[in-house]
Amino acid sequence: MELSRRTFTALAGTAALGLALAGSGGAATGPRTARVVPTGPPPAAPGADGRRHRVGHDRYSLLVDGRRLVLWSAEVHYFRLPSPSLWRDVLQKLRALGHNAVTVPVAWNHHSPAPGVHDFTGVRDLDLFLRTAAEERLYVVLRPGPYLGTADLDGGGLPGWLSVEAGRARSADPAYLRHADEWLSAVDAIAVRHLYTAGGGTVLLYEVEDAADEAVREHLARKVLGDRIDVPLLRRGGGLERLWVPQAVETGRPDAWGGVTSGGRGYAQVSAERDAREVRRTALTHLADGVGVHNVRMGFGGTSWGWLPGPGVCTSYDYGAPLDEARRITPKAAAGHQLGHLLRTVPDLARLGPARQVPVRDERLTVRRLSNPDTGAEFCVVRNDSGEQVTAELPDTGIEVPVTVAAGDTKLLASGLKIGHRKVAYTTAQPMMSLSVGRQDIAVFAGRKGETAQLALDCETMPTTTRMDPEPAWSFHRGRLNVVVPLGVGGPSRVLVEGGDSDTPMLLLFADDATALRLWPRETPSGSLLVYGPALLREATVRGSTLHLTGDVVGETGLEVWAPRGVTAVTWNGQPLRTRPGRTGSLVLEGLMPAAPKVSLPALDRWRRRAENPEARPDFDDSDWPTADRTSSRGSTPVPEGGPVLFADDYGFHYGDVWYRGRFEDAGAVESVALSYAGGTQGLLMAWLDGEPLGTHRMPEPDGKSADRGHWTATARFEVPGRLRTPGTHVLSVLVRPMQRAGEEAAEGASGAARGLMSVEFEGASPSVSWRIQGAAKPDRVRGPLNNGGLYGERRGWHLPGHDDGDWKPVKLPREQEDRRQGVTWYRTEFRLSVPKDLDASVGLVLNDDPKRAYRVQVFLNGWNLGQYINDVGPQHTFVLPNGILRTRGSNTLALAVLADGTTPAGPGEVRLTLLGTATGGVPVKAVDSPGSPDSPASSGSPASSGSPDSPGSPDSPGSPDSPGSPGSPGSRGR
């Protein structure tokens, strides 16, 4: 049986997927049900309750234990937030914003440093993330790949080592499928403990990779079923029952190097272009299409730290999401906040079908009518795709007054909708939530600031109506209570309706977007409640007659609480509050809660500097480097004729910088050297001959057409200076920064394409060259394989806390003396923070300089590689320093590895800390393990397993830190 395309919306990705329902142990039902499930309350918020649950679906929605569930999921990449304590912070915020689920990709490369090795410890603790999601009462849609094409990861999430293993990735080759099966076995062994069907957790759906080959899709699905995953499987095609899936609700998009997406203006521009109107337009259009499962991509983006990102993104993965990279709730969150709570509290939306369509008098508007066959409630999705505000009548829709829709905006209007104990005849403001709190019903309606909300209640008997605020106006005429409210004038506007057709009072609340983002509903065993005022409500617990609330305060605010019966006292973050009874059955704080205090950040001074790349010197001892003498590659890239294999992956170096040293005899006739290399966007190559720089070559800066290209090849040609054309032994040193690996979208097999140096040709002579190669040392067991590359300082631990930099040269930044050195220079400093314990402070690092200066910086905080800054490309200048890695109450080590081409003065220029936001509240944050230098007594935890460092020409002596004669005097750009 193949069901309608309109039933489900994308849970990840842009291709159509399917939902296969497996029945292991009778836990999950099939797509058909014996009876029609009527409209009714949704299932209770999920948890690891130890009970068995049934999960099915029909053409309207998911069915959980016989109740309809509209899934409003937010995509979260836990691997882009390397601080497990903060996972709870993000999940609590998403739940408060109305989400009842999170979609969770699991990145193979993040967990697997080598074939058959799968690490789920520390920042890779998937079990902890799933436990936290269950504790926060959120369903999980698990998406373990193996390939994650839409997650913007290096190689699409495939591990680097896979590129030189037998079998082409994403094919039906048994060699590849053996690796894929091992990966899924590792993930499924964790997932099976968290399945909602068995009560172990809240994993509700499981997405199987959307491979192009149907045989691969079938194999992966059978593998997952064989691993006892008995929740519904989302997949495309195959022989199992399926539902078709259109695209996700995109809240933004990633920004690439050079700011291709944002026009160079960064994520502020992305967020402005894809604002709350765009979210409403997409989400409400999907609702009109009959969608029952929504995925908001992204709910929280995070940071592409280390060598994690794909070629189409820079370090920041802010995405323009409702929660920004610094974990702050943005104004864009208003759209999802309103729709999420509406879907949860108004069950009519879980069973909608198309109603009779009517002509629209204004062609600038598109109107989609929907109705619930059980309740008779009708909804209109009204979309204005024009560039101007439109006010028009909507005849035959039940909306009896003109409706105004802002330029580019979309509204969801209702008529004939029963809310609480009364019936809404129509409303021109979108319903946001319906609650029964204490002895009254509360209905909230939201709209844009400056608009006028009009609402009519059907009332056979005139009720007693009281304006609780000066803005609303009301009238009663022929069985209708009509309320008119201007939105955005102060806080919420309240109208209390008592008597008439119902003995249960109803409080009508009207809010604009900003006000609605301060309204927080919550369900407790004692009943529903609603809080107005603070920046966030995290938890609510009733004990006796006291309501205990926890949450965040950003700006000075009041607090009003509509609480369950019997509640007479309120605490906030453990402190009792003085409250008085409000006029609408609430408890109102006497006075105001103070704004979160500002935090004083230290200046970054006491810098120390040291130049490196001793690998460029002819006397450098590379005897313990691997010899690059293979004649055939284990990968799919052909080996250039006549040359040895120089591809980095063939020698086990999959991430970060790679060094090559080639020895040859007699350069007397050598006029120039041509170095062919391959890599990702913004790849780079530097060359030296006998310690003297030949120059630097960079891959072209991508434009809008090539931003997603991913894999680049180029040839750099350098003239050999006459003074170096001499007999004897010579050493050609080459540093390649391959950057990110392309995913399979770029081309078939792109994730396995060779990277690093491809071939070397000399003009004027053809010397025989013997090569050695060196990349990253053994992966840091705590920070993982994606943290480090092959720079000398990385291999020697210069980025780690506790490294002895006492013999480094003290400097000030910005540097007073211009530096035009080709190569790598390190800067280190320490700073202390003293953030109050109850304050959640988000701190960033700002790098700024003259954009004409050609250099890039790797930022290491306490040994963690938090990203890359490219000064003459951009667009990123601010790097979020996640709490946990950042010691907010202690000492921190900041190390900057500056890679410059020598053609311009090198940085860094301005380097400073910036406060991105503060909130009183937050969650407890545990320090992330950050092992220090192995030879340092200050090392925290066990030493990092950084492998045996290379032996330089003289121990730990890469040359005088500021010696102009050391390798790296100004070179030239390659041609």
FIZADREN-202155 format. One record per residue (C-alpha): residue in one letter; x, y, z. Coordinates in steps of 0.25 Angstrom, whole numbers, plus 5000, padded with zeros to 4 digits. Layout:
N
aXYZ ...
% end
This chain:
975
m500050005000 e500650144996 l500050255004 s499850405000 r501050494997 r500450595006 t500450515019 f501850545024 t502850655023 a504350635023 l505050585035 a506450615029 g506850645015 t506250695002 a505950554995 a504650484997 l504750375008 g503750275013 l503250225026 a503350075028 l502650015040 a503249895046 g502549805056 s503549745065 g502849685078 g501549755074 a502049895079 a501749965066 t500549965058 g500449965043 p499950085034 r498550045035 t497650045047 a496449955050 r495650085053 v495750235050 v496450305062 p495550425065 t496150565069 g496550565083 p497650605093 p499050575089 p499850465097 a500450515109 a501950565108 p502850445106 g503850395116 a504650265119 d503450205126 g503750065125 r502450035118 r502149985104 h501550075094 r500950055081 v501350155069 g500550155056 h500050255046 d498850285037 r498750385026 y498650505036 s499650485047 l500450385055 l499750305065 v500350285078 d499650185088 g498350215080 r498450365081 r498750465070 l500150535070 v500650645061 l502150645062 w502750775063 s504250745062 a505450825063 e506850775057 v507950785066 h509450735063 y509950705077 f511350685071 r511350835068 l511250865083 p512450795089 s511950825103 p511050715108 s510450805119 l509950895109 w509150795102 r508150805113 d508050955112 v507750945097 l506750835099 q506050915110 k505951035101 l505450955089 r504350895098 a503951025103 l503851085089 g502750975086 h503550865080 n503150725084 a504250655077 v505750665072 t506350615060 v507750555063 p508750525052 v509850435057 a511150465050 w512050345047 n513350425045 h513150485059 h513150355066 s514050265057 p515550295057 a515950165050 p515250045044 g514449965054 v514650065065 h513450145070 d513550245081 f512350285089 t513050355101 g513150495105 v512650595095 r512250475087 d511350415097 l510050385089 d509450305101 l509550425110 f508850515099 l507750415097 r507550405112 t507550555113 a506450565102 a505650465110 e505750545123 e505350675116 r504150595110 l504450605096 y504250505085 v505450475076 v505550445061 l506950375060 r507750385047 p509050305048 g509350315033 p510250255030 y510350365020 l509750505024 g509750585012 t508950705018 a509750715031 d510850795024 l511950705029 d513350675024 g513150555014 g511650565017 g511950505031 l512750385025 p514050365033 g515350395026 w515850265027 l514750205018 s515350275006 v516450175005 e515650055009 a515149954998 g513749974993 r513250104988 a512450184998 r510850174997 s510950064988 a510449914989 d511949874989 p512049765001 a513349835006 y512649965008 l511349905014 r512249825024 h512749965029 a511350025029 d510749905036 e511849915047 w511450065049 l509950035050 s510249925059 a510950015069 v509850125068 d508750025069 a509349965081 i509150095088 a507850135081 v507150005084 r507250035099 h506450165096 l505250125088 y503950185091 t503250055088 a503949985099 g503850095109 g505350105110 g505450245104 t504750345094 v505350295081 l504050305073 l504550295058 y505750245051 e506250295038 v506950205028 e507950275019 d507350315006 a508350244997 a508150254982 d508350104980 e507050034984 a507849914988 v508649994998 r507350055004 e506849915005 h508049855012 l508149975022 a506649955025 r506849805027 k508049825036 v507349925045 l506149835047 g507149725050 d507649805061 r506349805068 i505949945064 d504449935064 v504050085063 p503550135050 l504650145039 l504650265030 r505250225017 r505050235002 g504550134993 g504749984995 g503749874998 l503249915011 e502050005014 r502450155013 l501950295014 w502550405004 v503250525010 p503350665004 q504450765009 a504750815023 v504350955029 e505651025027 t505951135037 g507151185030 r508351125022 p509851105025 d510851215021 a512051185013 w513451235012 g513451375006 g512051395011 v511451334998 t510051315005 s510051445012 g510651545002 g511851545012 r511051595023 g510951475031 y509751405038 a509151535042 q508751545028 v508351405026 s507451415038 a506851545032 e506551485019 r505951355025 d505251425036 a503951385044 r503051415032 e503851305024 v503651205035 r502151235035 r502051225020 t502751085019 a502151025032 l500751065029 t500851025015 h501250885019 l500050885029 a499150925018 d499750805010 g499350715021 v500650695027 g500650615041 v502150615044 h502950745043 n504450765044 v504950905047 r506350915041 m507150965049 g506550975063 f508050995067 g509250995058 g510451015067 t511951015063 s512650935052 w513850925061 g515150855057 w515150795043 l513650755045 p513050845034 g512750815020 p513350895009 g512050985007 v512151045021 c513051125030 t513351095045 s512051155050 y510751075047 d509851175053 y508951155041 g508051265045 a507351175054 p506351205065 l507451175075 d508651245070 e510051195072 a510251255085 r508951185090 r508051315090 i506651315086 t506451405074 p505251475069 k505051375058 a504751275069 a503351345070 a502751275058 g503151135063 h502751165077 q501351205073 l501151085064 g501750985073 h500851015085 l499651025076 l499850885070 r500050835084 t498850895091 v497850895079 p497550755075 d496650795063 l497950815055 a498350675056 r497250625046 l497150725035 g496650705021 p496350805010 a495050885010 r494350944999 q495251044992 v494651184990 p495151294980 v495951404986 r495651544981 d497051594983 e498051514974 r499151554983 l498651454993 t498651304993 v497551245002 r497551095006 r496351045014 l496450925023 s495450855032 n495350755043 p494350645040 d494050615055 t493950755061 g493550835048 a494550935052 e495151015039 f496451075037 c496951165026 v498451175022 v498551315016 r499851345009 n500251485003 d501451464994 s501451604989 g502351714994 e501251805001 q500251785012 v498851735007 t497551755014 a496451675007 e495151605010 l495051455010 p493651425006 d493051285009 t494151245019 g493451285032 i494351405034 e493351515034 v494251635034 p495451685025 v496751615028 t498151685027 v499351605024 a500751675024 a501651675012 g502251535010 d501451475022 t500551365024 k499451345035 l498651235040 l497151275043 a496151195050 s494551185050 g493651095057 l494751055066 k494351005080 i495351055091 g495151015105 h493651025108 r493351135097 k493351135082 v494151235073 a493251285062 y494551345055 t495851405058 t496751495050 a497951465059 q498551325059 p498151245071 m499451205079 m498951115090 s497751075098 l497851035113 s497051005125 v497751065137 g497151055150 r495651095149 q495751165136 d496051145121 i497151225115 a497251245100 v498451325094 f498451395080 a499651445074 g499951535062 r500951645057 k501151775064 g500251885059 e499251795054 t497851785059 a497251655064 q495751635063 l495151515070 a493651475071 l493151365081 d491751305079 c490951335091 e489451305091 t489451375105 m490151505107 p491351485116 t491951575126 t493151635119 t494351715125 r495451785119 m496651755128 d497551855120 p497151985113 e497451945099 p496351845096 a494951885092 w493751785091 s492251785087 f491151685088 h490151675076 r489251565072 g489951445079 r491351495076 l492351545086 n493251635077 v494651675082 v495551765075 v497051785080 p498251865075 l499451775076 g500851815081 v500351925091 g501051895103 g500951745108 p499851645106 s498451705105 r497451625114 v495951615113 l495151525123 v493851465119 e492951405130 g491651345130 g490751335118 d490751205111 s491751145121 d492051145136 t493551135133 p494151275131 m495051295119 l496251385119 l496551435105 l498051475103 f498551555091 a499951575088 d500951615077 d502151535074 a503051595084 t502051585095 a501651445091 l503151405093 r502951435108 l501751335109 w502151195114 p501151085116 r501450965124 e500750835128 t500950775142 p500350655149 s499550765157 g498950825144 s499350925133 l499951065136 l500451185128 v501551285132 y501751425126 g502951505127 p504351435128 a505251405116 l505051255118 l504251155126 r505051025128 e504350945139 a503050955147 t502750865159 v501650875169 r501950835183 g500750855193 s500250995191 t501551045185 l501951055170 h503451045168 l503951105155 t505251105148 g505651185136 d506451305131 v506351455132 v507151545122 g506451685124 e505751735136 t504351675136 g503151655144 l502551515146 e501051465145 v500651325147 w499351255144 a499551135153 p498751005156 r497751005167 g498251015181 v499551085178 t499751205187 a501251225186 v502351235176 t503851215176 w504751255164 n506151175163 g505951135177 q505651275183 p504251305189 l503551415182 r502551525188 t501351515180 r499951575180 p498651515174 g498351575160 r497051615154 t496951495145 g497251385155 s498751395154 l499851425164 v500651545161 l502051575165 e502151705174 g503251785168 l504151735157 m505251625155 p506551695152 a507251685139 a508451595137 p509651665141 k510751695131 v512051625132 s513451685131 l514351615122 p515851635123 a516751685112 l517551585105 d518951625107 r520251555111 w520351485098 r521551405095 r522051375081 r522851265074 a523051235059 e523051095054 n523051005041 p524450955044 e524050845034 a524450945023 r525950945027 p526850855020 d527450795033 f526150755039 d526150615044 d524950545037 s525550405039 d524250355047 w523350415036 p522650305027 t523250285014 a522350325002 d522750214993 r521450144990 t521250114975 s519750084976 s518650154984 r517650094992 g516650204988 s515950224975 t516750334970 p517750294959 v519250314962 p519950404953 e520850334943 g522250314947 g522050374961 p521950304975 v520550314983 l520650454990 f519150454994 a519050485009 d517950385012 d518750265007 y519750295018 g518650305029 f518550465029 h517150495028 y516950635034 g517650765035 d519050805030 v520050705023 w521550725021 y522350665010 r523850665009 g524550624996 r526050604994 f526750604981 e528150624975 d528650734967 a527750854964 g528650924955 a527750914943 v526350924950 e525651054946 s524351034953 v523450934960 a522050904958 l521250844970 s519850784967 y518950774979 a517550744982 g516650784994 g515350854998 t514851004997 q515951095001 g517050995000 l518451045001 l519951004998 m521251065002 a522651014997 w524051035001 l525350994995 d526550975004 g525851065014 e525551175005 p524051205002 l523651184987 g522251234990 t520751204993 h519651154984 r518151164988 m516951104982 p516051204976 e515051274985 p513651214981 d512551294976 g511051264976 k511151154965 s512351084971 a512151094986 d511650954987 r512650894978 g513450834989 h514650764982 w515650854975 t516950824968 a518050924964 t519550934960 a520451034966 r521651074958 f522851134965 e524151194959 v525451134966 p526351254969 g527651244962 r528451234975 l527751104979 r528151044965 t529350974970 p529950824971 g529750744983 t528550694991 h527350784992 v526050775000 l524750824995 s523750845006 v522250855004 l521150895013 v519750855008 r518450905016 p517350815008 m516250875016 q514850805016 r514550675008 a513350684998 g512150595000 e511550504990 e510650614985 a511850684978 a512050564969 e511950414970 g513150364979 a513550504983 s513650474998 g514750374994 a515450464985 a516950484988 r517450604995 g518850664998 l519950664988 m519650594975 s520950604967 v522250684965 e522850724952 f524150804950 e524450894938 g525850884932 a526250754939 s525550624944 p526250584957 s525850464965 v525150504978 s524950424990 w523850464998 r523350465013 i522050505018 q521450555032 g520150595036 a519350595049 a519950505061 k519150395067 p517750455070 d517450515084 r516650415091 v515850525098 r515650625087 g515550525075 p516150505061 l515550635056 n516250735066 n517650735060 g518450745047 g519950725045 l520550865048 y521850845056 g521250925068 e520050825068 r520950705068 r521750765079 g520550805088 w520750955086 h519150975086 l519050895100 p518850955114 g520150955122 h521050955110 d522351025115 d522451145106 g523451215116 d524451225105 w523451285095 k523651435091 p522651535098 v521851615088 k520751715088 l519551705079 p519251765069 r520751745066 e521551875065 q522551815056 e522051765042 d522251615040 r522351565025 r522751425028 q522251305020 g521851195029 v521251175043 t521451255055 w520851225068 y520251325079 r519851275093 t519251345105 e518451315117 f517251385123 r516351365135 l514851385136 s514051405149 v512551385144 p511551375156 k511051235158 d509651265155 l509951335142 d509951275128 a510951365120 s511251335106 v512551385102 g513251395088 l514551425082 v514651545072 l515751545061 n515851675053 d516951725043 d517151795030 p516451705020 k517651715010 r518551635019 a518651495015 y518651405026 r517751305034 v517651265048 q517351135055 v516651165069 f517051065080 l516351085094 n516850995105 g517350905094 w516050895086 n516150945072 l514851035071 g515051075057 q515751155046 y515851295043 i516251345028 n516551485029 d516451525015 v515251435012 g514251445023 p513151455026 q513351405041 h514051495051 t513351445064 f513551305069 v512651255080 l513451195092 p512551085098 n512451085113 g512950955118 i514150965109 l514251115113 r514551115128 t513551225133 r514151225147 g515551195145 s516751195136 n516751175121 t517851155110 l517651225097 a518651185085 l518551235071 a519251165060 v519451275049 l519751225035 a520251335026 d520651335011 g521751445013 t521251545002 t520551635012 p520751675027 a520251555035 g519351565047 p518751545057 g518151685058 e517051715068 v516851595077 r515851615088 l514751545096 t513251595094 l512051565103 l510951505094 g509951505104 t509551475119 a508451415126 t508151395141 g507851245142 g508451145132 v508751005134 p509950945143 v511150935134 k512150825136 a513550855131 v513950775118 d515150695120 s516350775114 p517650695115 g518850785115 s520250765111 p520750625114 d522050685120 s521350785128 p520950775143 a519750865140 s519150765131 s517750735135 g517250585134 s518050485126 p519050535116 a518550545102 s519050425093 s519750515083 g520750405078 s522250415077 p522550555073 d523550575061 s524950605064 p525350735059 g526750775055 s527050825069 p526050785080 d524850875081 s525650985073 p524851025060 g525751145059 s525751275066 p524351325068 d524651455060 s525851415052 p525651475038 g526551365033 s525751255038 p524951175028 g523851265023 s524351395019 p523451465009 g523151374997 s522151394985 r520851344981 g520851224972 r520351244958 
% end
